[in-house]
Amino acid sequence: MQGSLGHIIWTVCYLSVLIGLSAYGVHRYFIIYLFLKNRKREPVPDRQFEQLPKVTVQLPIFNEIYVVERLLRSVSELDYPRELLQIQVLDDSTDDTRELVSSCADELRGRGFNVQRIHRVDRTGFKAGALAVGLEAAEGEFVCILDADFVPEPDLLKRTIHFFTDPKIGMIQTRWGHLNRGYSLLTRMQAIFLDGHLLLEQTARSRSGRFFNFNGTAGLWRRTCIEQGGGWQHDTLCEDLDLSYRAQLEGWKFIFLSDVVTPAELPVDMNGFKSQQHRWTKGSIQTCKKLLPTIWRSRLPFAIKLEATCHLMSNFAYLLLAFLCVLLHPSTGAPHGSWLRTLLVDVPIFIAASGSVAVFYFCAQRELHPRTWMKEILFLPCLVALGVGLSLNNARAVLEALFNHKSDFTRTPKYGIERKSQPWRTCKYRPLKSALPLAELAFAIYFTYFLWFAIIHGQFISVPFLLMFQAGFLYVCLSSLATRWPKISFGGPPSATAIPA
């Protein structure tokens, strides 16, 4: 009797997780539909400014010794009148970056640039706090924000500023490019992942009138929009997402420009990538808890509320995926009734969940790389495996947000890596220690056993599915451990990773 009850409970939990993952898959198909429907509705400025407005370029920096010179050099090359350009270096650094920034700032001033360096000893609010302090001293009516790893094109401001001739426009987001896309397997998978989000999701939401978010960098804000939206707040780890929704709730309109690309450096080590994913995931759930009740109390159309809910809750999928990993065991693939279950359960679930991932990233690569897309989509199985491998890391972030576990803003380290030939073993930023790779290793070993079980019992239809789980956890685990033993390398050269903020 107890065994029967346990089986019923397991079945209910298992099906609930699969239905939840399928719902996210259906939403992904909906985003694809919105993108295809609206992709030709490219935004154009109502008119152009007769006289260009003053712009403040804010550069939030914390211990960026490897990339800060590149950043300041690229900003100094912006094609915009110097008398209308203010450069704010919001430098919270605690290492040699301070002296380097000071020297670069002095050089730019000598060339006639208006450069303001703001150094905080007390890092209250981290990046959000730095942006808020900088805004108080900003001279521009419009603010362009660039993180340290970005390298803006010279025409960035002139291609974006004229959209603000519409007084309802509060923010303009450009699409991220990738300076080191081909550096390693990890950077290539990140590029595909970000391409899907930045091209499909942002374009679909922007051009269909849904809410979408500032991505934290490579975008411009109207100062009035920031102020009316409640300013930069640091009660979540995603201050960009938080302010974006607050501003849009106040009636401001945002624009995403998919054809304006601002290149940036992708994290080249697994631990840096995982810390970035953890911060983004946890911050999105914090924002969800903070703003979802306000969204549903507002007078927004139901379709806007529903899409905003799906957007803010999207990272719960990682928690469901982690639950799925726990619920799966060899008996789920037992021979009895396997074909019927496969037909009625596995196939529909695969089409809704896993199939949607493949179609989503296929569409993005086909749109961005019409000549080389076939080469790019060969990496899709690796991308799916990486998503599985990240499930524990990101599920932990979801749980921390749900249970109000406080953590600092841990910035993602940048090393100025653009080419495979560039060495980085001597990087000064040391890895954060975590026991998570041990749990990932345990799951990798378990799914190795699961895979062996499926093979010897002739359950060959399950083998590709299980292989992605096994490979995903093994790759993430070994790549994480590689930063602790620099002579080991998985998917790219070894590195050091994030330091505590």
Secondary structure, 3 states (H helix, E strand, C coil): CHHHHHHHHHHHHHHHHHHHHHHHHHHHHHHHHHHHHHCCCCCCCCCCCCCCCCEEEEEEECCCCCCHHHHHHHHHCCCCCHHHEEEEEEECCCCCHHHHHHHHHHHHHHCCCEEEEEECCCCCCHHHHHHHHHHHCCCCCEEEECCCCECCCCCHHHHHHHHHHCCCEEEEEEEEEECCCCCCHHHHHHHHHHHHHHHHHHHHHHHCCCCCCCCCCCEEEEHHHHHHCCCCCCCCCCHHHHHHHHHHHCCCEEEEEEEEEEEECCCCCHHHHHHHHHHHHHHHHHHHHHHHHHHHHCCCCHHHHHHHHHHHCCCHHHHHHHHHHHHCCHHHHCCCCHHHHHHHHHHHHHHHCHHHHHHHHHHHHHHHCCCCHHHHHCCHHHHHHHHHHCHHHHHHHHHHHHCCCCCCCCCCCCCCCCCCCCCCCCCCCCCCCCCHHHHHHHHHHHHHHHHHHHHHCCCHHHHHHHHHHHHHHHHHHHHHHHCCCCCCCCCCCCCCCCCCC
